Amino acid sequence: MVCHYVLLHCYHYFFFNLARHCLSAPLLLDISNNITLFDDAHFRRNSISLTQELTYNTSSSYNTSVRIGRAFYKYPIRFLDRARNSTTSFGSSFSFSILPSRFCTFGDSFTFLIVSNASSYNRSIGYMGLPGSIIDTQDSFIAVEFDTHFGPFDINGNYVGCDVNMPITVASVNVLSTGIDLKRRREKTAWIRYSDSSKRMFVCVASSGFRSPSPILLAVIDLSKQLNEFMFVSFSASNEQGSALYLIHQWRFKTSGFSASTINKHKVEEEDDCLFCYPDDNTSNFHENTAEIIFCLGGLAIFSVIAILCFVTCSIARKDVQTEEAMATKLVKFK
């Protein structure tokens, strides 16, 4: 009886402590509370899908409206300090995949978008869900296109370009010449940096898992006259003459150049610049966490087996003792 009590006590102690340690290991959970989705955009397996797969072409000579999707970080971010007449530098990185439809031709494109008015967009062909051309208004936008459709003003159907206040690139590059194919299904990572001091925007693209390479696009552009004090960071996409899924898997954004006193309360902090990603989202941490969870579960299984064997052994030993006591009692009675 004492053996069973001690065994049960040890089992409870080790089981609950080991289980608590396993459950405290960080798991990969999506953080979507800060993201607002519009139109066809939706969450899909811990990613943002900006579009939906279609089984038909979305436009024709009789239809000039296209399907679009947009995803916004819901808080405006400060880009301009009017009191000091200074403009922030900024940077963003995100991983993405472009998956073609099985039923129709390839889709249009998606963009990384900084816009002053989140409710401004255009469904016309060629706009990719961007606002209409902005001239002499208080609104403005800056976009980086990842284009997979060969349109009238495009250099080809596989390029990266920069737009300012209109859906026509001010600088672009044929990514095929750099060894990148946007139409391949493989996940890729993009890095976008703007330096206010040098008035330059850099865009890098590489297969996910590789370090940031040299920029594939360098645009000399002064955004101090284009950025409003507060603007929204977002993505937009459209399926124009065909269909594709444009997926965003991880998304980080941060600004630099302002003192803490000039940043609004919803600023994306330097040490916490994740807009849509997962705790400890780098690959090494993922493998470490996975290995730790497997180790914990394996430990629980092994300890359970040992506990069962000990229980059976104690039961057998107890029966042997009871048998010997019974035989001794019979011998005493016999005498």
Protein Blocks (a to p, Z undefined) as FASTA:
>chain_A
ZZmmmmmmmmmmmmmmmmmmmmmpccddddfklpccehjbcceehiacfbdcdfbdfbdf
kbcbdcddddddfbdcdfbdfknopacdddddddddddddfkbccdfbdcddddfblkbc
cfbehklopacddehiabdcddddddfbdcfkbcblcdcdddehiacdfbdcdfklnopa
fkbmbdcdddddddfklopacdddddehiacdddfbdcdddfklmpcfbdcdddddddfk
lccddddfbdcdddehiafklpcfkbccfklmcfbdcehkbfklmmmmmmmmmmmmmmmm
mmmmmmmmmmmmmmmmmmmmmmmmmmmmmmmmmZZ
